[in-house]
Amino acid sequence: MKDHPDDLATAWSELVATARRTVTDGLVVGTSGNVSRRIRDLVLVTPSGVPYDRLGPGDTTAVDLEGRQIIGALRPTSELPMHLTVYRSTTATAVVHTHAPYATAVSTLVHELPPVHYMTAALGGPVRVAPYALYGSDELAAHMREALRDRTGCLLQNHGTITYGDSLDQALDRTAQLEWMCRVWLSASSVPGRTPNLLSAGQLDAAAAQLRGYGQQGRHQG
């Protein structure tokens, strides 16, 4: 193992903190959902069936990109095939999977989340729904990969969400944005006799361009 132990300890601490946030933010219940972080050819991942508030430094769990366990005695999450598929097919360094309630509800209703808000562009475009398959299966991972084509997040039919990013914070923020957009669409579409206005492809492209310059681009910006 070439990674410095202190770096791994810090990364594991950040991963556990992110996993706990999925609970406090109402994105998962109990031990549902999972979080991972890639460090070169090593993938730190939450273990299966262990409440996040019980995880400590001695519970570090990691696999290689083939899924072979490298660190820890706890069994990795059952959703490991999805996490590894993301890392093999993208440049992601973090993945968050949840059973967020509004997003899960939307996944049972449509094949694609209607673009009700410009933050749709932050996920690469209209969010697709991956067809249902048994959790933890290679089939589900394959459906997810197709739904994530040119996207950084998708819904999993009758299941939940998965998003990825360059950091745990970014992946979690994308999950929160996706859950919020699902809540907005469900609220708007439930008004009797009214149909929500949707954004056009051109409007989403313009939003995507604007978002690329969003936030603090330099340390000393005013």
Buried (B, 14 or more C-beta within 10 A) or exposed (E): EEBEEEEBEEBBBBBBBBBBBBBEBEBBEEBBBBBBBBBEEBBBBBBBEBEBEEBEEEBBBBBEEEEEBEBBEBEBBEBBBBBBBBBEBBEBBBBBBBBBBBBBBBBEEBEBBBBBBBBBBBBBBBBBBBBBBEBBBEEBBBBBBEBBEEBBBBBBBEBBBBBBBEBBEBBBBBBBBBBBBBBBBBEBBEEEEEEBEBBEEEBBEBBBEEEEEEEEEEEEEE
